[in-house]
Amino acid sequence: MNTRATKSIRSYQARVDRALRPATPITTRELPPTLQYRIAPGSRHNIVVNTDEHVHTGQTLVAAIADGPASIHAGSSGTITCKQTDSEGHTTIEIATDGYDSRRFKQAIGDKFRSMSSVQLQQLFHHNGLVGLGGACFPVAGKIAALESKPASVLLVNAVECDPAILCDRALLLEQASAAIRGIGIAAHACNAQKVIIAIKNDEPAIHTAVQNALEKNPVENSSICKVAADYPVGYERYLFASASEIPVPENTHPTALGLISFNVATCIAIAQLIDRGEPLFSRVTTVHKPTTGAIQNLHIRFGTPLNHLVQGSDTTLQSVAYSGLITENLPSRRTATISPASNCVILNPEATTQNDCIRCGLCADVCPASLQPQQLLTHSEPLDAKQLARHQLDRCIECGCCDTVCPSGIPLTRTFQQAMQAIHQQTLQIQAAERAKQRFAARQNRLERQSAESQAKLARKQAALTQRTKQSTPSADPRKQLLESALRRRSKKPKTDNTPPPP
Amino acid sequence: MSGIVVVTALALAIGALLGIASKWFPSNTESIVEKIDELLPQTQCAQCGYPGCRPYAMAIARGDAEINQCPPGGEQTISDLANLLGRKVVALNTEFGEQKPPALAYIIEEDCIGCTLCIHACPVDAIIGSAKLMHTILIDHCTGCELCLPPCPVDCIEMRPSALPPASTATS
């Protein structure tokens, strides 16, 4: 990253930081009247509840699939409505909350986790809906399993939320540092980690003290705290490994292949809650910004809470929503507007920006941490040219949004790339489906031809056998006739005897 | 004068040579069929009047069929084919059908009587079931060709809109 761009992001960060510095405590909000869970289409989910069924908080709604997505749990007690698949193939499970929030969790495991193997813990995590809360929602069990039973050389705890708008991890560390350390200990046991690095920002002394105090009370073996520079996007897994553990991860290699594994702080707290309270994952802490009123809150919210519920009681109307902070911006489609494990930050009503044409200044290429050429990618995104985008390595884009921040024309580059990636993904799926259909059609044609050839051959064989038999039987028509004939012949050969009875 | 004679003689000689060459070395129709087949949507719906995408590709290569007979492919397929074959882009011939949004067949399983007729109609073997037992469609393999709809005696197959899952997004 060149200095000019870093400066630009720094000043941006400072501007936001001034507004956000006062610690924002975690508050809980009353339960919404309905919770909605949108289940993606495909055969890889297994809904275990039915319409009109009553569920308790924490009960399984969608069972986990081995090597697939983790389970989904009810965020509140209430009555279920399963809606049929909509035009995009999604199924919606809706819970009409009853207000009691009656909880029924499985028994807590507590310190017995030390006698459990990594595989057993992975099973436990997977069936209690544990996914990464850093933003990518990758199943925790899948991540540990990707280590392929090798002991992890480094477990990195990611407490570096570098996006200036995201404050939930900061609040969690300040308020629940002991739970986080407990969770880190369990995670280290589950991955057999040889070394634990807790990465925090270098400009947050309060967090450093909180973590250090918690570590002194409840030490984790071979653990250390690493302070990293708070330059965006240091929180991205690959870059954090490079700066905190000094192990560079080559592009095209996944960190788990090198025995490196990382978990977000919020994920570690979720692990601790599961082990110590038997609580599956059904809620998270989300930073909610309301720029119109200037309000910033760290809310403890259940997954499936409609975003409309968050703007209730204020004058704000939900015009547009940005997920995941100011720099990293993911716009959800309006129908999916609920809190999900990925929603670490929600900005209601972000300011609209004017957009001009690309002037090819190259600033975006200077700041791109993945060393891509965003201006080139933009040209090939509209209209979409999948081949050129692949040549310019669009798949390596980490959607950090640095290019958006420095773009003097205010082009929403990241959003364009996200849309292009989705379009390419759909195209790839279509091509794969066409290839499958082609092969199956060819296989069926072959089978039909083979079957018809076989039946014709059978017919021909039978006909041949039949003509053979008729040929043989022509001289002596019928075995019974033959017997009769031979009997008659024998009789005619015999000397003629008198039939009259002898005289008395 | 001699120049005209020489050039005419050359033209005739080269023309004759090319004529003979085209007889002796016929163009590689196999690879052309392959290339055309690649551009077709592989729904195997037979709306073009041929029993599948490959037979239609062969007909185009032979010159028996036009390039605008594929309703599921629509304008995109027509322009791709025109590009490949160096022809003009034409509008879809609606005699063969209209382009529809992608859909998949679903069997209403309570109503299925297990007649196996749809199994025989499916061009990609995406229906499983047995005589007098319920049938179902493997949606991962269904191309949405609608060929199973007419043979069903109890009309228990319906087309539902299909969607491809959205690409996952990851952020720091």
Interface residues (C-beta under 8 A of the other chain):
Chain A: A40 P41 G42 S43 T85 S87 E88 G89 H90 G134 G135 A136 C137 F138 C162 D163 P233 G235 Y236 E237 S324 G325 T328 N330 A342 I398 E399 C400 Q418 M421 Q422 I424 H425 Q426 L429 Q430 A433 A434 E435 R436 A437 K438 R440 F441 A442 A443 R444 Q445
Chain B: D37 P41 Q42 T43 Q44 G52 C53 R54 P123 V124 D125 A126 I139 D140 H141 T143 R160 P161 S162 A163 L164 P165 P166 A167 S168 T169 A170 T171 S172
